[in-house]
């Protein structure tokens, strides 16, 4: 994890302009969804989601270091509790 001296959490504070390189096809796909003026907001939201995912991955890794990985049985039990019924795919 990279340490930062910024007092702001992701999504907070004043905006900053930065330069990044992105494939042309990616930018065109973003513009097709949000228009030319929506690119910054779209990229901001995508970066925030990635930061959240990175944080979750770190939590999972820390938990697995302490308790070991979840078994298939534990995963099935959690899925049943969350989604109800069988989570098996239909054959």
Backbone as a ProteinNet text record, in pm:
[ID]
protein_1_A
[PRIMARY]
XXXXXXXXXXXXXXXXXXXXXXXXXXXXXXXXXXXXXXXXXXXXXXXXXXXXXXXXXXXXXXXXXXXXXXXXXXXXXXXXXXXXXXXXXXX
[TERTIARY]
85.4	0	90.2	57.6	135.4	86.8	179.8	144.9	140.2	48	32.5	21.7	75.1	66.5	-63	-146.3	-268.9	-367.8	-431.1	-532.1	-667.7	-677.2	-805.2	-817.5	-936.8	-968.7	-1004.4	-1004.7	-1046.1	-1184.2	-1194.7	-1319.9	-1336.6	-1239.7	-1247.4	-1136.8	-1151.7	-1049.3	-1067.9	-981.5	-991	-946.6	-991.9	-949.1	-809.2	-738.8	-604.4	-602.9	-529.5	-509.3	-384.2	-396.5	-281.6	-281.6	-167.9	-157.2	-136.5	-220.9	-207.6	-217.8	-159.7	-169.1	-273.9	-370	-478.6	-494	-520	-537.7	-652.8	-635.5	-735.4	-871.4	-871.4	-997.9	-1071	-995.3	-1055.9	-1120.8	-1049.1	-1102.7	-1226	-1222.9	-1339.4	-1459.4	-1436.2	-1546	-1604.5	-1519	-1566.3	-1646	-1591.2	-1661.6	-1796.1	-1803.6	-1930.8	-2035.3	-1991.6	-2084.2	-2121.9	-2024.2	-2048.6	-2028.9	-1988	-1962.3	-1825.3	-1785.8	-1652.8	-1634.2	-1739.1	-1727	-1743.3	-1778.4	-1797.7	-1680.4	-1573.5	-1460.2	-1397.5	-1373.9	-1308.8	-1389.5	-1520.4	-1604.8	-1604.8	-1605.9	-1605.3	-1474.9	-1363.9	-1232.6	-1220.2	-1267.7	-1265.7	-1340.2	-1460	-1539.8	-1468.9	-1408	-1336.8	-1217	-1144.2	-1029.2	-1075.6	-1181.9	-1233	-1276.2	-1343.1	-1382.6	-1260.2	-1154.9	-1034.2	-966.9	-964.9	-908.6	-987.3	-1120.9	-1204.2	-1171.8	-1158.3	-1126.6	-988.8	-893	-759.1	-765.8	-843.9	-859.5	-923.7	-1026.3	-1090.5	-992.9	-914.2	-815.2	-713.8	-673.4	-580.6	-643.9	-772.2	-842.8	-854	-886.7	-898.4	-763.8	-657	-524.1	-484.4	-513.2	-480.9	-561.3	-688.9	-773.2	-722.4	-685.7	-636.3	-502	-421.7	-293.7	-317.3	-422.4	-454.2	-529.7	-632.9	-726.2	-713.3	-634.6	-627.6	-739.6	-729.8	-833.9	-965	-1074	-1205.3	-1212.5	-1281.6	-1303.7	-1421.5	-1433.9	-1548.8	-1679.5	-1679.1	-1798.9	-1836.5	-1738.8	-1765.5	-1819.5	-1764.5	-1810.1	-1954	-1986.1	-2123	-2220.8	-2181.3	-2269.2	-2294.1	-2190	-2205.4	-2294.3	-2275	-2358.7	-2505	-2529.1	-2666.9	-2729.2	-2650.7	-2700.7	-2730.9	-2644.6	-2661.7	-2770.2	-2772.6	-2860.1	-2976.2	-2972.4	-3077.8	-3074.9	-3124.7	-3137.1	-3005.1	-3013.4	-2895.8	-2833	-2701.2	-2628.6	-2564	-2596.5	-2541.4	-2599.1	-2514.4	-2560.1	-2642.9	-2744	-2829.1	-2749.9	-2766.1	-2690.7	-2755.9
-117.2	0	123.7	220.6	342.7	441.5	497.4	596.1	734.1	815.8	949.2	1049.8	1167.6	1273.6	1352.9	1320	1393.8	1373.3	1481.6	1468.3	1422.5	1402.1	1370.4	1221	1168.2	1031.5	1031.8	914	909.6	973.7	1058.2	1125.8	1258.4	1294.1	1419.2	1515.2	1638.5	1739.4	1804.2	1900.1	1969.1	1875.4	1903.9	1822.7	1863.8	1770.8	1795	1745	1811.9	1763	1677.1	1559.1	1469.9	1420.4	1375.7	1322.1	1171.6	1096.8	951.7	907	792.3	735.2	625.5	635.3	538.9	501.5	375.7	331.4	406.3	438.5	514.3	446.3	314.1	241.3	254.1	258.6	273.7	411.1	514.1	650	664.6	607.8	616.9	544.9	431.9	359.9	442	508.9	594.6	711.5	778.2	891.8	850.8	731.7	683.7	667.6	636	618.3	749.6	839.7	957.8	1090.3	1088.5	1212.8	1269.4	1368.9	1427.5	1489.9	1552	1623.3	1532.7	1405.3	1315	1223.2	1235.9	1144.7	1153.9	1272.6	1287	1221.1	1242.4	1181.5	1029.6	978.8	834.9	774.3	838.8	790.2	799.9	908.9	924.4	810.2	777.7	669.3	534.6	511.6	385.8	372.3	479.9	476.3	450.3	514.9	492.2	347	288.2	147	57.2	88.9	6.7	17.7	136.3	154.4	70.5	70.2	-12.3	-160.1	-205	-345.7	-382	-292.9	-318.3	-332.9	-245.8	-252.3	-383.3	-427.4	-555.6	-671.4	-667.6	-773.7	-778.5	-662.1	-657.3	-715.2	-684.5	-740.7	-892.5	-940.6	-1085.3	-1152.4	-1095	-1153.1	-1155.2	-1047.4	-1042.5	-1146.5	-1162.5	-1262.3	-1403	-1429	-1561.5	-1591.2	-1488.9	-1507.4	-1552.5	-1501	-1534.5	-1667.1	-1683.6	-1795.1	-1901.3	-1875.4	-1965.8	-1935.2	-1987.7	-1960.5	-2028.7	-1973.5	-2034.3	-2166.1	-2261.9	-2389	-2373.4	-2466.7	-2465.3	-2475.1	-2553.3	-2567.9	-2434.7	-2362.5	-2232.7	-2132.8	-2136.4	-2046	-2078.4	-2209.1	-2248.3	-2207	-2225.5	-2187.5	-2037.6	-1958.2	-1812.5	-1770.2	-1832.4	-1800.2	-1833.7	-1947.3	-1985.2	-1886.6	-1844.6	-1748.2	-1613.6	-1571.2	-1441.9	-1444.8	-1551.9	-1554.8	-1652.2	-1737.5	-1835.3	-1948.3	-2062	-2176.5	-2223	-2304.2	-2361.4	-2260.1	-2253.6	-2164.5	-2245.4	-2374.7	-2460.8	-2418.6	-2417.7	-2383.2	-2498.6	-2465.9	-2567.6	-2641.6	-2774.5	-2854.5	-2850.9
0	0	0	-81.3	-91.6	13.4	88.3	189.7	125.7	170.6	115.2	227.8	204	303.3	289.5	192.1	168.4	283.1	327.4	432.8	378.4	247.4	184.1	155.2	172.7	133	-15.1	-80.4	-220.8	-239.8	-341.4	-370.3	-297.8	-213.6	-137.8	-182.2	-142.8	-169.7	-305	-333	-461.9	-573.9	-695.3	-808.9	-852.7	-913.8	-968.3	-1111.4	-1195.8	-1331.8	-1333.1	-1391.9	-1408.1	-1551.4	-1595.9	-1730.4	-1721.1	-1788.9	-1794	-1939.2	-1968.9	-2103.4	-2101	-2191.6	-2200.8	-2348.2	-2373.1	-2511.4	-2577	-2703.3	-2777.6	-2776.5	-2792.4	-2791.3	-2658.8	-2549.6	-2417.4	-2404.2	-2444	-2435.4	-2523.7	-2642.1	-2731.3	-2670.6	-2604.8	-2540.2	-2425.4	-2349.7	-2240.1	-2296.8	-2397.2	-2456.7	-2515.8	-2571.9	-2627.8	-2517.4	-2396.9	-2284.8	-2218.5	-2201.7	-2118	-2189	-2314.2	-2385	-2348.1	-2422.8	-2405.1	-2267.3	-2215.4	-2087.9	-1965.8	-1985.6	-1872.5	-1843.5	-1920.9	-1907.1	-1767.9	-1718.3	-1587.3	-1476.6	-1475.2	-1373.2	-1383.3	-1505.6	-1528	-1478	-1511.3	-1468.3	-1316.2	-1257.1	-1110.9	-1043.4	-1093.1	-1034.5	-1050.5	-1166.1	-1190	-1096.7	-1075.8	-985	-842.2	-799.9	-664.2	-645.2	-746.5	-736.6	-726.3	-801.3	-796.5	-660.5	-601.9	-468	-366.8	-379.2	-290.3	-307.9	-430.8	-458	-402.6	-419.6	-364.6	-213.3	-148.2	-2.7	40.2	-33.8	-2.7	-21.2	-127.2	-150.3	-36.2	14.3	127.8	253.4	276.6	392.9	382.7	263.9	243.7	267.4	213.1	231.2	378.3	450.5	593.1	670.3	636.9	702.6	673.8	548.6	512.4	578.4	599.9	668.7	813.2	875.2	1014.2	1023.4	939.3	952.5	843.4	741.6	627.3	529.7	408	307.9	343.9	293	313.2	237	295.6	227.2	132	37.6	-53.7	24.9	131.3	214.6	280.9	331.8	394.7	292	173.1	66.8	28.5	10.5	-23.1	86.6	213	324.7	325.2	299	295.8	179.4	62.5	-53.1	-25.8	37.5	68.5	166.3	263.4	362.3	295.5	203.4	137.6	30.7	-49.1	-165.8	-151.9	-51.1	-29.8	-129.6	-89.5	-180.2	-235.3	-336.4	-401.1	-496.2	-493.7	-584.2	-695.3	-704.2	-808.8	-942.8	-1044.9	-1179	-1234.4	-1310.1	-1369.5	-1477.1	-1481.2	-1579.4	-1714.6
[MASK]
+++++++++++++++++++++++++++++++++++++++++++++++++++++++++++++++++++++++++++++++++++++++++++

